[in-house]
C-alpha cells in the first residue's frame, strides 16, 4: 500500500495498516471515538498536545471513499443532516444604521462550545443569514461575535483550517509540496464572515477585519499552542466584490478551480469558483512558511508585506 499525504502529515504503509486493523477491530465505536483512538496510537496531535481527531475523521472518510476501510455506522449517520435549532434570539432585530463611531468601541468576543447558548446563537446566525449556511468547520476553529459598545450583536465570523491545495496560493508562497504539508497548519482560513442583515454601518466590515487581524493570532496560540503566519479567505465574485478585504490590504491571488475541499475526483471543476485573498500576519510570512520548521511570529504583529 502506498503512503498518503493528508492534512500536513505523511502516513506510511505501516500507519495505514494500523488504521485498517483498528477500524476492523473496533467497528462498533463512534467515528469520534475511533478518530481519537487512532490519534492516540499515531500520536497525531497539535503543538499544544490536543488530538487532531477532526482531521482524522476526514482521513477516515477519505479512506472509506477509496474502499480501503469500512465505516458502516458513519454511513447511517450521514443520512441525518446536522440541525441548527432556530430560536427567537436569532430573529431579526431593529435596524442598526448610522456612522461607525456610534457603535465604537467594537469588541470581538471569542465564542467556544463551553459558552453554551451564545455558541449556538453564532451557529444559528450563520445558518439563517449566511448564503452558504452553517457547516461543521474542518480542523482547528475559532468563532467570534462582534458586539457594539452597548453589547448589541453586529456580525460574526468563523475561522478554521485552510484549503489543502490552491495553485495561486502555492505559487505566491513559493513553497514545495513537502514544505506545504509540513507548514500548512500556520495558515488559517476565514471561512465565514457575516454582517447581520439588519446592520448597515459604513466601513464596519473593514474595521472588523482590522481588529481580528490583531486579535486572532494570540487567541489561536492560546487555543492551539502556535501562532499562525497567514490568513486566507475565498470570496464568491458573483456575489461580492471583495471591497472590504481589498480596503484592509488583503492580497488578491487569483481564483480557485471551483471544486471544493473534498472533491478529489474533480467532478465539480468550475462549479464554485472563488476569488482567493490572503493576509500575511508578519512581514516575513512567505519566507517562514518555506522553512523547516516554520518559525513562529511572536510578540506584536509586524507590518505585512
C-alpha positions, 0 to 999 in steps of 0.5 A, a space after each residue: 500500500 502506498 503512503 498518503 499525504 493528508 492534512 500536513 502529515 505523511 502516513 506510511 504503509 505501516 500507519 495505514 495498516 494500523 488504521 485498517 486493523 483498528 477500524 476492523 477491530 473496533 467497528 462498533 465505536 463512534 467515528 469520534 471515538 475511533 478518530 481519537 483512538 487512532 490519534 492516540 496510537 499515531 500520536 497525531 496531535 497539535 503543538 499544544 498536545 490536543 488530538 487532531 481527531 477532526 482531521 482524522 475523521 476526514 482521513 477516515 472518510 477519505 479512506 472509506 471513499 477509496 474502499 480501503 476501510 469500512 465505516 458502516 455506522 458513519 454511513 447511517 449517520 450521514 443520512 441525518 443532516 446536522 440541525 441548527 435549532 432556530 430560536 427567537 434570539 436569532 430573529 431579526 432585530 431593529 435596524 442598526 444604521 448610522 456612522 461607525 463611531 456610534 457603535 465604537 468601541 467594537 469588541 470581538 468576543 471569542 465564542 467556544 462550545 463551553 459558552 453554551 447558548 451564545 455558541 449556538 446563537 453564532 451557529 444559528 446566525 450563520 445558518 439563517 443569514 449566511 448564503 452558504 449556511 452553517 457547516 461543521 468547520 474542518 480542523 482547528 476553529 475559532 468563532 467570534 461575535 462582534 458586539 457594539 459598545 452597548 453589547 448589541 450583536 453586529 456580525 460574526 465570523 468563523 475561522 478554521 483550517 485552510 484549503 489543502 491545495 490552491 495553485 495561486 496560493 502555492 505559487 505566491 508562497 513559493 513553497 514545495 509540496 513537502 514544505 506545504 504539508 509540513 507548514 500548512 497548519 500556520 495558515 488559517 482560513 476565514 471561512 465565514 464572515 457575516 454582517 447581520 442583515 439588519 446592520 448597515 454601518 459604513 466601513 464596519 466590515 473593514 474595521 472588523 477585519 482590522 481588529 481580528 487581524 490583531 486579535 486572532 493570532 494570540 487567541 489561536 496560540 492560546 487555543 492551539 499552542 502556535 501562532 499562525 503566519 497567514 490568513 486566507 479567505 475565498 470570496 464568491 465574485 458573483 456575489 461580492 466584490 471583495 471591497 472590504 478585504 481589498 480596503 484592509 490590504 488583503 492580497 488578491 491571488 487569483 481564483 480557485 478551480 471551483 471544486 471544493 475541499 473534498 472533491 478529489 475526483 474533480 467532478 465539480 471543476 468550475 462549479 464554485 469558483 472563488 476569488 482567493 485573498 490572503 493576509 500575511 500576519 508578519 512581514 516575513 510570512 512567505 519566507 517562514 512558511 518555506 522553512 523547516 520548521 516554520 518559525 513562529 511570529 511572536 510578540 506584536 504583529 509586524 507590518 505585512 508585506 
